[in-house]
């Protein structure tokens, strides 16, 4: 397998990892730091599940309860083992929700912003989905444990507000991609054994390539999270996404990555593999009501920046 083909495999694995609802919560700490370098003197804590531990970054405060260290779970949404561990998934995710929000309440945190996922929305629904539809029906059967656990964050936020007046809310990003993320082949929806033909020129992607997703660049998302933290006053969650018209197919996204990597081989689609949910088209009307002039990075440009970053930082990139 050529070096360029191997790198394309990792980027494609990362892409499909992010396009699937069963994703490991991504680590965008570096992107958040880029988006808010002036947070240096602010008491801001960000929590991310990486490396089998709950990390506290961006000015960790010594008074944060030791309860946080109890959340030392490995990736709670492992792609390939997800379906058979629904009980463990729902239990551990609810445990994390409860530990973090209760500790935030006990420490007098002024505002907490949790991250939900579009996989929490009902499987049978009308499109586009919006923030009012979260609890309107069961989620997709393949990930109901994770989805219901994430829905409970919205329930807990409302409960803490009504009982204690806590300003706890949540953001719902669509499919995230960008620098500083995990580009692992093993954890993505690309079979390592089928990645290339004998001369290392072809790349095989799971599924037909037809499902459609709204991808949001991690640097754009970091800017929006800073806005949610500072300016968003509602308890109800808010979808952070590009518009419906910017939805692209998995095939189109894969071709965009191949172009950015100057890959000359063929992209092959293994139609014997599951496509997952065909689409999860989300409305960003609520976001646009608040930020009508927010400029998202064009998809092609964002993909090129991600690929350039990965190539330039190959030795230190997570993979």
Phi and psi in degrees as a GROMACS rama.xvg file:
@    title "Ramachandran Plot"
@    xaxis  label "Phi"
@    yaxis  label "Psi"
@TYPE xy
-74.1295  157.634  UNK-2
-59.5066  -43.0132  UNK-3
-65.3559  -40.0989  UNK-4
-65.1407  -40.7579  UNK-5
-62.21  -41.3804  UNK-6
-65.7987  -39.2272  UNK-7
-61.5587  -39.4989  UNK-8
-58.9933  -43.4326  UNK-9
-66.4636  -40.5105  UNK-10
-67.7101  -37.8277  UNK-11
-69.1057  -40.6603  UNK-12
-59.4127  -42.3489  UNK-13
-62.9011  -42.577  UNK-14
-59.8848  -47.2593  UNK-15
-75.5739  -29.1315  UNK-16
-57.6629  -43.7492  UNK-17
-76.4278  -24.1898  UNK-18
-83.9245  -10.0513  UNK-19
-98.1919  141.394  UNK-20
-65.5495  -15.7802  UNK-21
-94.8565  49.8814  UNK-22
-90.6724  150.099  UNK-23
-69.9933  135.821  UNK-24
-54.0491  121.607  UNK-25
-73.8679  153.238  UNK-26
-97.7575  101.703  UNK-27
-113.189  29.2922  UNK-28
-57.7463  -44.1411  UNK-29
-64.3789  -39.0483  UNK-30
-66.8165  -36.505  UNK-31
-65.4878  -38.6144  UNK-32
-64.4097  -37.3061  UNK-33
-64.1811  -39.8572  UNK-34
-73.1513  -26.3894  UNK-35
-138.642  62.2244  UNK-36
-62.8664  -22.6365  UNK-37
-79.0374  4.62385  UNK-38
-76.2526  2.28922  UNK-39
-50.6836  -35.6468  UNK-40
-108.571  12.5321  UNK-41
-99.876  149.356  UNK-42
-85.7512  84.4156  UNK-43
-121.402  126.53  UNK-44
-118.276  136.553  UNK-45
-122.319  137.845  UNK-46
-116.399  133.178  UNK-47
-141.51  140.074  UNK-48
-88.6189  99.7011  UNK-49
-141.125  146.589  UNK-50
59.2503  36.5206  UNK-51
62.6461  24.1159  UNK-52
-149.813  158.585  UNK-53
-90.9152  113.714  UNK-54
-91.1971  144.243  UNK-55
-115.107  117.866  UNK-56
-128.359  174.336  UNK-57
57.7016  75.2871  UNK-58
62.8345  61.6449  UNK-59
-61.1998  136.744  UNK-60
-99.9971  136.499  UNK-61
-65.6618  -20.5395  UNK-62
-83.6546  -2.33875  UNK-63
-64.9719  134.348  UNK-64
-57.3559  140.897  UNK-65
-61.5871  -8.5171  UNK-66
-55.7411  -28.3624  UNK-67
-62.5954  -32.6741  UNK-68
-73.2448  -10.0053  UNK-69
-73.7757  -14.4358  UNK-70
-86.82  48.3531  UNK-71
-92.6961  66.06  UNK-72
-101.374  147.888  UNK-73
-72.8522  176.142  UNK-74
-43.6292  118.135  UNK-75
-84.0197  -1.62854  UNK-76
-133.73  45.0536  UNK-77
-53.53  130.054  UNK-78
-58.1356  -54.507  UNK-79
-82.8304  -21.0941  UNK-80
-107.839  8.34178  UNK-81
-66.137  -47.4256  UNK-82
-62.4676  -29.8751  UNK-83
-95.5873  4.48841  UNK-84
-127.636  44.1113  UNK-85
-64.6996  -40.2608  UNK-86
-64.3324  -46.1055  UNK-87
-63.8552  -38.1612  UNK-88
-64.1193  -49.0102  UNK-89
-67.2754  -39.5229  UNK-90
-65.4998  -46.2643  UNK-91
-70.1988  -38.2062  UNK-92
-67.1961  -40.058  UNK-93
-64.4219  -38.1476  UNK-94
-60.4897  -44.9507  UNK-95
-62.5675  -49.3325  UNK-96
-52.2085  -49.5688  UNK-97
-66.2438  -44.1993  UNK-98
-59.5557  -48.8645  UNK-99
-67.732  -47.7313  UNK-100
-71.4694  -38.759  UNK-101
-66.74  -40.4442  UNK-102
-64.9723  -38.6271  UNK-103
-61.7678  -41.2802  UNK-104
-64.0012  -46.6155  UNK-105
-67.1149  -27.7445  UNK-106
-89.8271  0.764832  UNK-107
71.7658  31.2474  UNK-108
-61.5401  130.382  UNK-109
-72.6507  -34.2496  UNK-110
-152.917  136.52  UNK-111
-125.98  131.438  UNK-112
-118.973  112.459  UNK-113
-94.6849  161.946  UNK-114
-112.549  120.333  UNK-115
-98.794  -168.159  UNK-116
-142.812  150.971  UNK-117
-68.2697  -11.6536  UNK-118
-71.0116  -10.312  UNK-119
-78.3353  -13.8258  UNK-120
-73.7649  157.852  UNK-121
-58.3061  145.137  UNK-122
-68.9982  -44.4225  UNK-123
-98.926  107.116  UNK-124
-155.541  173.228  UNK-125
-96.6563  156.649  UNK-126
-119.127  147.37  UNK-127
-79.0346  153.817  UNK-128
-79.2914  150.103  UNK-129
-138.389  178.472  UNK-130
-63.4166  -21.1366  UNK-131
-81.1311  -5.71742  UNK-132
-105.409  5.04163  UNK-133
-55.9613  -44.1331  UNK-134
-103.083  22.2272  UNK-135
-83.9676  -0.876663  UNK-136
171.199  171.367  UNK-137
-64.6255  146.395  UNK-138
-75.8774  179.108  UNK-139
-58.4222  137.899  UNK-140
-63.3278  -25.6552  UNK-141
-68.1827  -21.8165  UNK-142
-140.56  36.6621  UNK-143
-66.0126  -32.3914  UNK-144
-62.8726  -49.7532  UNK-145
-63.5384  -43.169  UNK-146
-64.4257  -45.4187  UNK-147
-65.0692  -37.9834  UNK-148
-62.7669  -41.4776  UNK-149
-68.7423  -35.2476  UNK-150
-59.6278  -33.5431  UNK-151
-64.2115  -22.5289  UNK-152
-61.1478  -41.9976  UNK-153
-62.7847  -40.7297  UNK-154
-63.9894  -45.4256  UNK-155
-64.1995  -40.7451  UNK-156
-57.0929  -45.7528  UNK-157
-65.5553  -39.3781  UNK-158
-66.1476  -43.9114  UNK-159
-64.2388  -35.4686  UNK-160
-68.6735  -46.4828  UNK-161
-69.3765  -34.9794  UNK-162
-88.174  -37.9928  UNK-163
-120.899  -5.35452  UNK-164
75.1726  17.0824  UNK-165
-70.6164  136.926  UNK-166
-91.0358  75.2895  UNK-167
-107.164  129.078  UNK-168
-140.586  -174.549  UNK-169
-148.59  149.937  UNK-170
-112.938  147.975  UNK-171
-121.913  91.7409  UNK-172
-77.6024  154.92  UNK-173
-84.6076  -148.085  UNK-174
-80.4766  117.715  UNK-175
-91.8254  142.124  UNK-176
-148.329  158.122  UNK-177
151.97  -176.559  UNK-178
-62.6736  162.952  UNK-179
71.8139  7.29133  UNK-180
-93.5332  -171.539  UNK-181
-95.4838  115.155  UNK-182
-103.421  30.7814  UNK-183
-67.1905  134.325  UNK-184
-73.769  -40.4721  UNK-185
-62.8408  -32.4597  UNK-186
-94.5339  3.96044  UNK-187
-102.497  173.734  UNK-188
-91.3897  52.6665  UNK-189
-135.822  126.615  UNK-190
-77.8886  121.33  UNK-191
-58.9964  -38.2789  UNK-192
-66.7745  -20.8872  UNK-193
-109.785  18.5755  UNK-194
-73.6762  -30.824  UNK-195
-146.78  155.934  UNK-196
-84.0291  -171.646  UNK-197
-61.1734  -33.7602  UNK-198
-96.9886  10.6207  UNK-199
70.4912  29.8426  UNK-200
-109.54  -13.5518  UNK-201
-110.44  152.177  UNK-202
-125.111  129.981  UNK-203
-104.227  130.421  UNK-204
-114.225  139.162  UNK-205
-67.2242  140.87  UNK-206
86.7644  -177.108  UNK-207
-84.1883  -17.9696  UNK-208
84.5587  0.943952  UNK-209
-83.3646  -30.0448  UNK-210
-54.4887  150.764  UNK-211
-117.27  143.497  UNK-212
-141.037  154.204  UNK-213
-101.451  112.097  UNK-214
-96.8004  136.2  UNK-215
-120.039  130.312  UNK-216
-68.6268  134.409  UNK-217
-60.9374  -32.6706  UNK-218
-69.0915  -37.0639  UNK-219
-63.4965  -43.4571  UNK-220
-63.6555  -38.8266  UNK-221
-61.0044  -42.7074  UNK-222
-61.3333  -39.9438  UNK-223
-69.8611  -36.4544  UNK-224
-62.8803  -38.9419  UNK-225
-61.2687  -41.2938  UNK-226
-63.6622  -44.3277  UNK-227
-58.9398  -44.7801  UNK-228
-62.058  -39.8331  UNK-229
-90.3789  -37.5024  UNK-230
-117.071  -25.9738  UNK-231
-75.4738  122.056  UNK-232
-102.841  -10.7622  UNK-233
-79.6564  154.49  UNK-234
-84.2557  -33.6638  UNK-235
-62.5555  144.694  UNK-236
-68.4852  166.669  UNK-237
-135.341  134.038  UNK-238
-78.4336  130.26  UNK-239
-110.769  105.982  UNK-240
-159.062  157.154  UNK-241
-69.236  171.563  UNK-242
-72.6303  163.75  UNK-243
-58.4579  -33.471  UNK-244
-69.4942  -11.9996  UNK-245
-99.2565  10.7228  UNK-246
-65.1365  137.523  UNK-247
-129.744  157.024  UNK-248
-80.0455  159.084  UNK-249
-59.9784  -38.1554  UNK-250
-61.6838  -46.0392  UNK-251
-61.9126  -40.3101  UNK-252
-66.2623  -42.1299  UNK-253
-62.777  -41.9375  UNK-254
-64.6633  -34.4233  UNK-255
-66.47  -41.0562  UNK-256
-65.6727  -43.8343  UNK-257
-59.2296  -40.8005  UNK-258
-65.4659  -43.691  UNK-259
-63.8537  -31.174  UNK-260
-88.8678  0.939538  UNK-261
55.6538  41.9086  UNK-262
-83.2993  128.026  UNK-263
-101.899  -4.70281  UNK-264
-80.0727  -167.851  UNK-265
-102.794  145.168  UNK-266
-95.7199  118.47  UNK-267
-108.642  137.889  UNK-268
-112.006  119.969  UNK-269
-85.4865  95.6953  UNK-270
-74.4003  -5.35287  UNK-271
-77.0662  -14.6883  UNK-272
-90.2606  151.896  UNK-273
-68.1236  142.495  UNK-274
-84.1274  -17.1459  UNK-275
73.5902  -160.712  UNK-276
-65.4964  134.127  UNK-277
-66.7906  -42.8215  UNK-278
-156.431  159.017  UNK-279
-139.645  45.5354  UNK-280
-53.7914  122.254  UNK-281
-114.263  144.383  UNK-282
-88.1956  135.051  UNK-283
-107.333  25.8587  UNK-284
-60.2932  -39.281  UNK-285
-65.5676  -43.7181  UNK-286
-60.8867  -43.7845  UNK-287
-67.0986  -26.4535  UNK-288
-62.3563  -38.1569  UNK-289
-84.2933  -40.6085  UNK-290
-126.834  70.3757  UNK-291
-65.7823  -21.108  UNK-292
-106.133  8.41538  UNK-293
-63.2956  131.956  UNK-294
-104.091  115.1  UNK-295
-81.9273  145.902  UNK-296
-67.5318  129.818  UNK-297
-55.1613  141.779  UNK-298
-55.9309  -48.5566  UNK-299
-59.2966  -43.0261  UNK-300
-65.205  -42.4813  UNK-301
-64.546  -41.9037  UNK-302
-62.6694  -42.8063  UNK-303
-62.0496  -42.3413  UNK-304
-63.8355  -40.5579  UNK-305
-62.4903  -46.6562  UNK-306
-65.0536  -40.6005  UNK-307
-63.7462  -41.5609  UNK-308
-62.9289  -44.1872  UNK-309
-62.51  -43.6386  UNK-310
-64.1238  -40.708  UNK-311
-75.2756  -22.1142  UNK-312
-121.558  31.2569  UNK-313
-56.9322  -42.3713  UNK-314
-66.6083  -30.5434  UNK-315
-106.971  -4.29395  UNK-316
-68.3469  145.168  UNK-317
-75.1431  124.361  UNK-318
